[in-house]
Every structure is written in C-alpha cells, then in structure tokens.
C-alpha cells in the first residue's frame, strides 16, 4: 500500500522493495494507492505524486521486479497510474475507462468508452483547485437547501 508520509518517496519505496525481495523473498507486483474511503484521506497521495513516484523507481530494479503503482478505480478495477485517459491536475480529477465488459454490460454500447472519475485528496490540490471545489460544494449545498 502506498501511504502518504510512510512510503511516498522513491527512497522509501525502493528500500521497501529491496527489503521485501532480499530479506523476505517477496516480489511485490503492485503498490496500491489508498482507496477513496472515509477516514483515509490523510494517507492518500495524488495521481500526480503516484505517477512521479512510478517514474522515480524505474531503472533501479530489473523490469520484472519493479512494482507498478496502481489505483483501484470504482467500477473499473485495478489500473496502472499511467492509464488515465484524462487528468485535471488542478482540480484533482482523473478519468478512466474499462477494457472489459461485465455480464450486465454485454449489450451496453458505451461500456468501453464510459469514463469513471477518481479524485485526488483535497490536501494535494493547488489553491485554485481548492477554490473550484469550494465553489462547487457551496453551489450544491445551496441547491439542496432551496
């Protein structure tokens, strides 16, 4: 698991990889980004941070021994951090598509082109992104109260 403040640097992640492989005999295939669940926001990294970290660890280990950093996108599943089809870094919203159909999607013509959002933690956004979200939430709350 990729966790902010624990193993969110190239040095920490590589140390973990070397320890797992050398001392425990474990070959880590993936490091998952934290899910978008209540109470985990402080552990989460942004997609930008995960992408930069993936680049930073490339080349230090053999290809087969270099773990991929992935996120578990709701309704899509496990995806490598470089598979986002669109990413607004300012607002912290990335969009993902599927490459498979579930049984209930067999007749759905949009199943493979539908875009599913994944959100960065608010603390990782620039000020302009914070202001955009603040305006959006305020507008939604106003509509709900009207």
C-alpha positions in Angstrom: 0.0 0.0 0.0 1.3 3.4 -1.0 0.8 5.7 2.0 1.4 9.5 2.4 4.2 10.1 4.9 5.2 6.5 5.2 6.5 5.2 1.8 5.6 8.0 -0.6 9.2 8.8 -1.7 11.4 6.9 -4.1 14.0 6.1 -1.4 11.4 4.7 1.0 9.7 2.7 -1.8 12.9 1.3 -3.1 14.1 0.4 0.4 10.9 -1.5 0.9 11.3 -3.3 -2.4 14.9 -4.3 -1.6 13.8 -5.5 1.9 10.9 -7.5 0.7 12.9 -9.1 -2.1 16.2 -9.6 -0.3 15.2 -10.4 3.2 11.7 -11.8 2.9 11.9 -13.3 -0.6 8.7 -11.5 -1.7 8.5 -9.9 -5.1 6.0 -7.0 -4.9 4.0 -6.7 -8.1 1.9 -3.7 -7.1 1.7 -0.9 -4.6 -1.9 0.3 -4.4 -2.9 3.9 -3.8 -5.3 4.2 -0.9 -8.9 4.0 -1.9 -11.3 6.9 -1.7 -12.9 5.9 1.5 -13.9 7.9 4.6 -11.1 8.3 7.1 -8.3 7.5 4.7 -7.8 11.0 3.1 -4.7 11.7 5.1 -3.0 8.5 3.8 -3.8 9.2 0.2 -1.4 10.5 -2.5 -2.5 12.4 -5.6 -2.3 10.7 -9.0 0.5 13.2 -9.9 2.6 12.1 -6.9 2.0 8.4 -7.8 3.0 9.0 -11.4 6.1 10.8 -10.4 7.0 8.1 -7.9 6.5 5.4 -10.6 9.0 7.2 -12.9 11.4 7.7 -10.0 11.7 4.0 -9.2 12.1 2.8 -12.8 15.6 1.6 -13.6 16.7 0.7 -10.0 15.3 -2.8 -10.2 15.0 -5.3 -13.0 11.8 -4.8 -15.0 10.1 -7.9 -13.7 11.0 -6.8 -10.1 9.8 -3.2 -10.5 6.3 -2.9 -8.9 3.6 -1.0 -10.6 1.8 1.7 -8.7 -1.9 1.2 -9.3 -5.2 2.7 -8.1 -8.4 0.8 -7.7 -10.9 2.9 -9.7 -14.5 2.4 -8.6 -16.5 0.4 -11.2 -13.3 -0.1 -13.3 -10.9 -2.0 -11.1 -7.1 -2.0 -10.8 -5.4 0.4 -13.1 -1.7 1.5 -13.6 -1.3 5.2 -12.7 -0.4 6.0 -16.3 -3.6 4.6 -17.7 -5.8 7.6 -17.0 -7.5 8.8 -20.2 -7.7 12.4 -18.9 -6.4 14.1 -15.8 -7.1 17.6 -14.5 -4.2 18.1 -12.1 -5.6 21.4 -10.8 -9.0 20.0 -9.7 -7.5 16.6 -8.9 -9.9 14.6 -11.1 -8.8 11.8 -13.4 -11.0 9.8 -15.7 -10.6 6.1 -16.5 -12.2 3.6 -18.9 -12.7 -0.1 -18.9 -11.1 -2.6 -21.3 -13.6 -5.4 -20.4 -17.4 -5.9 -20.0 -19.2 -7.4 -17.1 -22.1 -9.6 -17.6 -24.6 -6.8 -17.1 -22.7 -4.7 -19.7 -22.8 -7.2 -22.6 -25.4 -5.2 -24.5 -24.2 -1.7 -23.4 -22.6 0.1 -26.4 -20.9 2.6 -24.1 -19.4 0.1 -21.7 -15.9 0.5 -23.0 -16.0 4.3 -23.6 -17.7 5.4 -20.4 -15.4 7.5 -18.2 -15.2 6.9 -14.5 -13.7 9.5 -12.1 -11.1 9.1 -9.5 -10.4 12.0 -7.1 -7.1 13.2 -5.6 -7.1 14.1 -1.9 -8.0 17.7 -1.3 -4.8 18.4 0.6 -2.8 17.8 -2.5 -4.5 20.3 -4.7 -3.2 23.8 -5.6 -5.1 26.8 -4.2 -7.0 27.3 -7.5 -8.2 23.7 -7.2 -9.4 24.2 -3.6 -11.3 27.3 -4.7 -13.0 25.4 -7.5 -14.1 22.6 -5.2 -15.2 25.1 -2.5 -17.4 27.0 -5.1 -18.9 23.7 -6.4 -19.8 22.4 -2.9 -21.3 25.7 -1.9 -23.4 25.8 -5.1 -24.6 22.2 -4.5 -25.4 22.9 -0.9 -27.4 26.0 -2.0 -29.5 23.9 -4.4 -30.2 21.3 -1.8 -31.4 23.9 0.6 -33.6 25.7 -1.9 
